[in-house]
Amino acid sequence: MPKQKLRRFDVLTIFPEIITPYAEASILGRAQKGGFIEIRAHNLRDWATDKHHRVDDTPYGGGAGMVMQVGVFDLALRELKGIKGREREGKVRVVLTSASGKPFTQKDAVRLAKYDQVIFLCGRYEGVDARVEEHLVDESFSIGDYVLTGGELPALVMIDAIARNVPGVLGSKESLAEESHTDAGVLEYPQYTKPEVYKKWKVPEVLLSGDHKKIAEWRKNKKRSSGEQGSVV
């Protein structure tokens, strides 16, 4: 049986210490130890070309705040996409976290899980030089209609969602088969565990019946559209 190919996630950020603790915990941590995925956070300042390791400058045309420079992202990507320019065409995907990007969905997570390497570029300050998105990335994603202080949290959200679809990460194919958003716009049915009764709140009787046909029918009927309130996982 062929060995499962390791999927690599690289995150370019000026705050790599945000990424590492989450990446080493729980399922992602176990998946890295098991050799299914690799998550590496890189300090963008390592590719800065001046003695102060500067990665931003004032915006042309004036305005508040600072804008992250295109050159430092370009230098970093040249190395991360394949040392000394040896790019792996078709197997590497470069993603920019951006408030103006398209909404990230489960379909995107499944699709990106098929790449050997996904590189995330995390913006800060007032944003990233537009030439980064125009010339250096394959696609830009947003995780919601709100503004964050940086792109690290969106990158972690997407890595978590993508990694779950890499074979071996969850261990059980059943965990993926019936979970929320596997079918477009459909959320998973409600789940219950012990105790059977808590503060007069009871588990539905059908789940205690042992009748697998009735349970399957109940679960099918209880699946909800993504517009209804439901779990975020």
C-alpha beads as a LAMMPS data file, in Angstrom:
LAMMPS data file: protein, C-alpha beads

233 atoms
232 bonds

1 atom types
1 bond types

-500.0 500.0 xlo xhi
-500.0 500.0 ylo yhi
-500.0 500.0 zlo zhi

Masses

1 110.0

Atoms # bond

1 1 1 0.000 0.000 0.000
2 1 1 1.521 3.387 -1.030
3 1 1 2.567 5.729 1.750
4 1 1 0.290 8.711 2.363
5 1 1 1.859 11.866 0.916
6 1 1 2.555 14.518 3.546
7 1 1 0.679 17.800 3.049
8 1 1 2.548 20.947 4.010
9 1 1 1.120 24.254 5.219
10 1 1 3.361 27.327 5.368
11 1 1 2.273 30.572 7.015
12 1 1 4.061 33.851 6.279
13 1 1 3.483 36.299 9.121
14 1 1 5.263 38.819 11.324
15 1 1 3.842 36.976 14.351
16 1 1 4.745 33.278 13.937
17 1 1 4.234 32.774 17.678
18 1 1 0.470 33.039 17.072
19 1 1 0.444 30.036 14.740
20 1 1 2.665 27.466 16.446
21 1 1 0.733 26.760 19.692
22 1 1 -2.521 25.984 17.899
23 1 1 -0.778 23.946 15.205
24 1 1 0.893 21.739 17.814
25 1 1 -2.279 21.040 19.836
26 1 1 -5.017 18.423 19.580
27 1 1 -5.804 16.869 16.184
28 1 1 -3.395 19.037 14.197
29 1 1 -0.574 18.214 16.582
30 1 1 -1.276 14.475 16.390
31 1 1 -1.534 14.637 12.608
32 1 1 1.897 16.264 12.433
33 1 1 3.413 13.634 14.707
34 1 1 1.776 10.966 12.550
35 1 1 3.379 12.336 9.411
36 1 1 0.149 13.293 7.637
37 1 1 0.666 17.065 7.639
38 1 1 3.337 19.623 8.423
39 1 1 2.569 23.182 9.571
40 1 1 5.343 25.760 9.613
41 1 1 5.112 29.426 10.587
42 1 1 7.732 31.714 9.048
43 1 1 8.697 35.196 10.167
44 1 1 8.305 37.460 7.156
45 1 1 11.020 39.727 8.544
46 1 1 13.568 36.995 7.775
47 1 1 13.291 38.032 4.116
48 1 1 13.556 41.790 4.735
49 1 1 16.546 43.343 2.988
50 1 1 17.386 46.234 5.314
51 1 1 19.124 46.194 8.671
52 1 1 15.905 47.043 10.530
53 1 1 14.046 44.068 8.983
54 1 1 11.314 46.356 7.732
55 1 1 8.356 44.813 5.904
56 1 1 6.059 47.841 5.535
57 1 1 6.034 51.465 4.386
58 1 1 3.712 54.453 3.976
59 1 1 0.993 54.203 1.286
60 1 1 1.384 56.020 -2.030
61 1 1 -1.250 58.727 -2.339
62 1 1 -1.297 59.296 1.390
63 1 1 -3.538 57.895 4.086
64 1 1 -3.392 56.452 7.559
65 1 1 -1.308 53.477 8.603
66 1 1 1.318 51.356 6.885
67 1 1 1.152 48.920 3.963
68 1 1 3.089 45.650 3.753
69 1 1 5.608 45.600 0.900
70 1 1 5.420 43.379 -2.176
71 1 1 9.157 42.638 -2.364
72 1 1 9.478 40.808 0.939
73 1 1 6.551 38.524 0.089
74 1 1 8.089 37.807 -3.322
75 1 1 11.439 36.810 -1.841
76 1 1 9.803 34.567 0.750
77 1 1 7.593 32.827 -1.811
78 1 1 10.507 32.124 -4.126
79 1 1 12.102 30.115 -1.355
80 1 1 9.013 28.456 0.082
81 1 1 7.575 27.370 -3.270
82 1 1 10.706 25.424 -4.118
83 1 1 14.213 26.208 -2.974
84 1 1 16.145 28.380 -5.471
85 1 1 13.199 28.724 -7.826
86 1 1 12.463 25.009 -8.283
87 1 1 8.682 25.370 -8.277
88 1 1 6.360 22.365 -8.137
89 1 1 3.835 23.433 -10.735
90 1 1 0.256 22.405 -10.007
91 1 1 0.959 21.096 -6.500
92 1 1 1.466 24.384 -4.662
93 1 1 -1.269 26.911 -3.867
94 1 1 -0.635 30.417 -2.520
95 1 1 -3.464 31.984 -0.512
96 1 1 -3.807 35.547 0.732
97 1 1 -5.983 36.235 3.766
98 1 1 -7.989 39.311 2.860
99 1 1 -11.186 41.035 3.987
100 1 1 -11.986 41.528 0.296
101 1 1 -11.372 37.893 -0.636
102 1 1 -14.064 35.415 -1.601
103 1 1 -15.830 33.603 1.261
104 1 1 -14.010 30.440 2.325
105 1 1 -16.251 27.340 2.169
106 1 1 -16.119 23.612 2.834
107 1 1 -15.733 23.018 -0.905
108 1 1 -12.564 25.120 -0.834
109 1 1 -11.281 23.109 2.135
110 1 1 -11.802 19.814 0.291
111 1 1 -10.188 21.162 -2.881
112 1 1 -7.129 22.631 -1.170
113 1 1 -6.537 19.400 0.766
114 1 1 -5.425 17.842 -2.533
115 1 1 -2.414 20.139 -2.886
116 1 1 1.028 19.098 -1.663
117 1 1 1.637 22.554 -0.214
118 1 1 -0.550 25.533 0.648
119 1 1 1.159 28.802 1.558
120 1 1 -0.780 31.452 3.482
121 1 1 0.173 35.122 3.402
122 1 1 -1.015 37.044 6.464
123 1 1 -1.517 40.771 6.219
124 1 1 -1.237 43.320 9.030
125 1 1 -1.506 47.087 9.483
126 1 1 -3.594 48.779 6.754
127 1 1 -3.163 45.847 4.404
128 1 1 -0.865 44.419 1.752
129 1 1 0.470 46.063 -1.413
130 1 1 -2.103 45.224 -4.120
131 1 1 0.622 43.787 -6.345
132 1 1 0.860 40.814 -3.983
133 1 1 -2.687 39.774 -4.835
134 1 1 -2.303 40.730 -8.505
135 1 1 0.906 38.813 -9.191
136 1 1 1.960 36.486 -6.368
137 1 1 -1.085 34.603 -5.074
138 1 1 -3.486 32.099 -6.610
139 1 1 -6.555 33.160 -4.629
140 1 1 -7.694 35.347 -1.740
141 1 1 -10.106 34.306 1.000
142 1 1 -12.146 35.957 3.734
143 1 1 -13.676 34.016 6.633
144 1 1 -16.464 36.512 7.275
145 1 1 -17.822 40.006 6.858
146 1 1 -15.789 41.634 9.601
147 1 1 -12.309 43.096 10.048
148 1 1 -9.566 41.482 12.144
149 1 1 -6.219 42.884 13.264
150 1 1 -4.317 40.401 11.100
151 1 1 -4.515 37.379 8.848
152 1 1 -3.227 34.802 11.324
153 1 1 -6.618 33.720 12.668
154 1 1 -8.109 33.298 9.163
155 1 1 -5.040 31.253 8.165
156 1 1 -5.490 28.973 11.185
157 1 1 -9.213 28.582 10.457
158 1 1 -8.500 27.545 6.884
159 1 1 -5.636 25.211 7.811
160 1 1 -7.854 23.488 10.362
161 1 1 -10.656 23.039 7.836
162 1 1 -8.322 21.863 5.062
163 1 1 -6.279 19.498 7.231
164 1 1 -9.399 17.617 8.374
165 1 1 -9.842 16.520 4.754
166 1 1 -6.332 15.124 4.408
167 1 1 -6.500 11.295 4.579
168 1 1 -5.401 10.003 7.971
169 1 1 -5.783 13.255 9.908
170 1 1 -9.131 12.347 11.497
171 1 1 -8.506 8.630 11.448
172 1 1 -12.097 7.757 10.541
173 1 1 -13.716 8.384 7.159
174 1 1 -17.089 8.389 8.921
175 1 1 -16.092 11.596 10.710
176 1 1 -16.084 13.350 7.347
177 1 1 -18.987 11.559 5.702
178 1 1 -21.881 13.021 7.699
179 1 1 -20.505 16.227 9.196
180 1 1 -21.841 19.714 8.638
181 1 1 -21.442 21.273 5.157
182 1 1 -20.391 17.994 3.502
183 1 1 -23.586 18.440 1.505
184 1 1 -23.780 22.050 0.371
185 1 1 -25.682 24.217 2.818
186 1 1 -26.610 21.342 5.151
187 1 1 -25.687 21.140 8.830
188 1 1 -25.247 17.925 10.802
189 1 1 -28.099 16.502 12.885
190 1 1 -28.191 17.168 16.676
191 1 1 -25.998 14.937 18.843
192 1 1 -26.569 13.760 22.445
193 1 1 -24.613 11.794 25.055
194 1 1 -24.989 10.674 28.693
195 1 1 -26.804 11.370 30.950
196 1 1 -30.143 10.418 29.431
197 1 1 -31.894 13.097 31.530
198 1 1 -30.326 16.316 32.813
199 1 1 -32.430 18.955 34.628
200 1 1 -35.526 17.382 33.040
201 1 1 -33.948 17.815 29.620
202 1 1 -34.328 14.448 27.907
203 1 1 -32.571 12.756 25.034
204 1 1 -35.075 12.053 22.201
205 1 1 -36.613 8.618 22.730
206 1 1 -35.916 7.460 19.192
207 1 1 -32.146 7.592 19.889
208 1 1 -32.631 5.182 22.798
209 1 1 -34.810 2.765 20.834
210 1 1 -32.073 0.706 19.180
211 1 1 -34.055 0.874 15.924
212 1 1 -31.360 1.891 13.463
213 1 1 -33.808 2.525 10.634
214 1 1 -35.868 4.939 12.728
215 1 1 -32.726 6.622 14.041
216 1 1 -31.417 7.121 10.498
217 1 1 -34.752 8.602 9.428
218 1 1 -34.826 10.921 12.466
219 1 1 -31.308 12.141 11.775
220 1 1 -32.131 12.757 8.128
221 1 1 -35.149 14.833 9.089
222 1 1 -33.181 16.787 11.684
223 1 1 -30.480 17.982 9.315
224 1 1 -30.679 21.745 8.973
225 1 1 -29.839 24.318 6.345
226 1 1 -26.790 26.495 7.007
227 1 1 -29.095 29.465 7.493
228 1 1 -30.409 27.935 10.695
229 1 1 -28.607 28.006 14.016
230 1 1 -26.111 25.170 14.375
231 1 1 -22.658 24.062 15.408
232 1 1 -19.629 25.857 13.995
233 1 1 -17.612 22.661 13.697

Bonds

1 1 1 2
2 1 2 3
3 1 3 4
4 1 4 5
5 1 5 6
6 1 6 7
7 1 7 8
8 1 8 9
9 1 9 10
10 1 10 11
11 1 11 12
12 1 12 13
13 1 13 14
14 1 14 15
15 1 15 16
16 1 16 17
17 1 17 18
18 1 18 19
19 1 19 20
20 1 20 21
21 1 21 22
22 1 22 23
23 1 23 24
24 1 24 25
25 1 25 26
26 1 26 27
27 1 27 28
28 1 28 29
29 1 29 30
30 1 30 31
31 1 31 32
32 1 32 33
33 1 33 34
34 1 34 35
35 1 35 36
36 1 36 37
37 1 37 38
38 1 38 39
39 1 39 40
40 1 40 41
41 1 41 42
42 1 42 43
43 1 43 44
44 1 44 45
45 1 45 46
46 1 46 47
47 1 47 48
48 1 48 49
49 1 49 50
50 1 50 51
51 1 51 52
52 1 52 53
53 1 53 54
54 1 54 55
55 1 55 56
56 1 56 57
57 1 57 58
58 1 58 59
59 1 59 60
60 1 60 61
61 1 61 62
62 1 62 63
63 1 63 64
64 1 64 65
65 1 65 66
66 1 66 67
67 1 67 68
68 1 68 69
69 1 69 70
70 1 70 71
71 1 71 72
72 1 72 73
73 1 73 74
74 1 74 75
75 1 75 76
76 1 76 77
77 1 77 78
78 1 78 79
79 1 79 80
80 1 80 81
81 1 81 82
82 1 82 83
83 1 83 84
84 1 84 85
85 1 85 86
86 1 86 87
87 1 87 88
88 1 88 89
89 1 89 90
90 1 90 91
91 1 91 92
92 1 92 93
93 1 93 94
94 1 94 95
95 1 95 96
96 1 96 97
97 1 97 98
98 1 98 99
99 1 99 100
100 1 100 101
101 1 101 102
102 1 102 103
103 1 103 104
104 1 104 105
105 1 105 106
106 1 106 107
107 1 107 108
108 1 108 109
109 1 109 110
110 1 110 111
111 1 111 112
112 1 112 113
113 1 113 114
114 1 114 115
115 1 115 116
116 1 116 117
117 1 117 118
118 1 118 119
119 1 119 120
120 1 120 121
121 1 121 122
122 1 122 123
123 1 123 124
124 1 124 125
125 1 125 126
126 1 126 127
127 1 127 128
128 1 128 129
129 1 129 130
130 1 130 131
131 1 131 132
132 1 132 133
133 1 133 134
134 1 134 135
135 1 135 136
136 1 136 137
137 1 137 138
138 1 138 139
139 1 139 140
140 1 140 141
141 1 141 142
142 1 142 143
143 1 143 144
144 1 144 145
145 1 145 146
146 1 146 147
147 1 147 148
148 1 148 149
149 1 149 150
150 1 150 151
151 1 151 152
152 1 152 153
153 1 153 154
154 1 154 155
155 1 155 156
156 1 156 157
157 1 157 158
158 1 158 159
159 1 159 160
160 1 160 161
161 1 161 162
162 1 162 163
163 1 163 164
164 1 164 165
165 1 165 166
166 1 166 167
167 1 167 168
168 1 168 169
169 1 169 170
170 1 170 171
171 1 171 172
172 1 172 173
173 1 173 174
174 1 174 175
175 1 175 176
176 1 176 177
177 1 177 178
178 1 178 179
179 1 179 180
180 1 180 181
181 1 181 182
182 1 182 183
183 1 183 184
184 1 184 185
185 1 185 186
186 1 186 187
187 1 187 188
188 1 188 189
189 1 189 190
190 1 190 191
191 1 191 192
192 1 192 193
193 1 193 194
194 1 194 195
195 1 195 196
196 1 196 197
197 1 197 198
198 1 198 199
199 1 199 200
200 1 200 201
201 1 201 202
202 1 202 203
203 1 203 204
204 1 204 205
205 1 205 206
206 1 206 207
207 1 207 208
208 1 208 209
209 1 209 210
210 1 210 211
211 1 211 212
212 1 212 213
213 1 213 214
214 1 214 215
215 1 215 216
216 1 216 217
217 1 217 218
218 1 218 219
219 1 219 220
220 1 220 221
221 1 221 222
222 1 222 223
223 1 223 224
224 1 224 225
225 1 225 226
226 1 226 227
227 1 227 228
228 1 228 229
229 1 229 230
230 1 230 231
231 1 231 232
232 1 232 233
